[in-house]
Amino acid sequence: MERMKAANALLTYYLKLYNQKYNKQPTINRYKEKYAMADVFDSIGYDRGKALLDYYFRLNKPGHPLQFFLYNFDRMDEVVKELDKDKQARAKLLRETAARVKEFEATHER
């Protein structure tokens, strides 16, 4: 996807999420912000950018300002990656614990 088209698409997606959450359009300088959003696209790509916008709007950040997202998307990306790793590790531990319980119950039946 071309860089500026992707930036415009991410910006439009932000506006859509904002409108869904607050039932109004934010006041932004679209021309200026598309260049900042292009940097987001360059850093993490379109799909990851959309996923981070979804994550951002699930946070309890009052107003969900675009500038906060643009300045902190890299930190949010790291947090989301760590959350995914933690989720996978917990699922693995849960499977291992279930197997151990099953093995314990099988060897200690009454």
Buried (B, 14 or more C-beta within 10 A) or exposed (E): EEBEEBBBBBBEBBBEBBEEEEEEEEEBEEEEBBEBBBEBBEEBEBEBBBBBBEBBBEEEEEEBEBEBBBEBBEEBBEBBEEEEEEEEEEEEEEEEEEEEEEEEEEEEEE
